[in-house]
Amino acid sequence: MSAPTYIYKLVSFSSPVPDPLPEKLPLSELDVASGFIHMSTPLQVPRTLKRFFAEDPRIYILRVKYSTVEKNIKWEDSKGEVPGEVGAEGMFAHIYNRGLGTTEIESVAIWERNRDWDEPLKKAESWLVY
């Protein structure tokens, strides 16, 4: 599979993304514990959202231009234990040895959950670009 144009970072409502964006955002507890920044392709966003953010009333989604972080990415399973091919099923983009901030983040969306995440996902289809 070809490399994506964008990859996405989902951020819980409990860690609001500052506006304006800082030069570097703080890492989440999960990212610090894992040793890398967890990212999703647009095809993975719905599953990531429903699995890890199902009860959040809102989330922040950071759209990152892949080419700005490509040299720091390893494609691996969700735990970072098994390497894989770019964009392969079950493989996630993990960013090592760098943070995210104004240089990498192309745009930020704030999604509000209704009963579930289906409506916000439908509205964002044109924004979730592979």
C-alpha positions in Angstrom: 0.0 0.0 0.0 1.2 3.5 -0.7 2.2 5.9 2.1 -0.7 8.1 3.3 -0.9 11.8 2.7 -2.1 12.4 6.3 -2.0 10.5 9.6 -4.1 11.4 12.6 -3.6 11.8 16.3 -6.7 11.4 18.5 -6.6 13.4 21.8 -9.1 13.0 24.6 -11.3 15.9 25.8 -9.5 15.6 29.1 -6.3 16.9 27.5 -7.5 19.9 25.4 -5.3 21.0 22.5 -4.3 24.6 23.1 -5.3 27.2 20.5 -3.0 28.5 19.1 -1.0 25.4 18.8 2.3 25.4 20.7 5.6 24.6 19.1 5.4 21.1 20.8 2.4 19.5 22.5 2.9 17.5 25.6 2.8 13.7 25.1 -0.1 11.7 26.4 0.5 9.2 29.3 0.0 6.3 26.8 2.6 7.8 24.4 5.1 8.4 27.2 4.6 4.8 28.5 4.8 3.3 25.0 7.9 5.3 23.9 6.2 6.6 20.7 3.3 8.7 19.5 0.3 6.5 18.5 -1.1 7.6 15.2 -3.9 6.3 12.9 -4.5 6.4 9.2 -7.9 7.7 8.1 -9.1 4.1 7.7 -8.1 3.4 11.3 -9.7 6.5 12.9 -13.2 5.0 13.2 -12.0 1.9 15.0 -9.6 3.8 17.2 -12.3 6.4 18.1 -14.9 3.8 19.0 -12.5 1.5 20.9 -10.5 4.1 23.0 -12.7 7.2 23.0 -16.2 5.6 23.1 -17.3 7.5 26.2 -15.5 10.8 25.6 -18.1 13.6 24.9 -15.6 15.3 22.5 -12.2 14.6 21.1 -9.5 16.6 19.3 -8.1 15.1 16.1 -4.8 16.4 14.8 -4.1 16.0 11.1 -0.4 15.5 10.4 1.1 15.6 6.9 2.9 12.3 6.7 5.9 13.6 4.8 6.8 15.9 7.8 7.2 12.9 10.1 7.9 10.0 7.8 11.6 9.6 8.7 10.6 9.1 12.4 7.8 6.6 11.7 7.8 2.8 12.2 4.8 0.8 11.0 4.0 -1.6 13.8 1.2 -3.4 15.5 -0.7 -1.3 18.1 1.7 -2.2 20.9 4.9 -1.5 18.8 6.1 -5.1 19.0 5.6 -6.4 15.5 6.9 -4.4 12.5 4.9 -4.3 9.2 4.5 -2.6 5.9 3.2 0.9 5.3 -0.5 1.0 5.7 -0.9 -2.7 6.0 -3.9 -4.2 7.9 -3.3 -4.0 11.6 -0.2 -1.8 11.3 -0.1 1.7 12.8 2.2 4.6 12.2 4.2 5.2 15.4 6.3 8.4 15.6 9.6 7.9 17.5 12.1 10.5 18.7 10.0 13.7 18.0 7.0 15.5 19.3 4.1 17.1 17.4 3.4 20.8 17.2 3.0 23.7 14.8 5.5 22.3 12.3 3.8 18.9 11.9 0.1 19.5 12.6 -1.7 20.7 9.5 -5.1 21.2 11.2 -7.1 20.4 14.3 -10.7 19.3 14.4 -13.0 19.1 17.4 -15.6 16.4 17.2 -18.6 16.2 19.6 -20.2 12.8 20.2 -23.9 12.4 20.0 -25.2 8.9 21.0 -22.1 7.6 19.3 -19.4 8.6 16.9 -21.2 7.7 13.6 -22.5 11.2 12.8 -19.2 13.1 13.4 -17.4 10.5 11.3 -19.9 10.9 8.5 -19.5 14.7 8.6 -15.7 14.3 8.6 -15.4 12.0 5.6 -13.9 14.6 3.3 -11.4 15.7 6.0 -10.1 12.2 6.6 -7.9 11.9 3.6 -5.6 9.0 2.9 
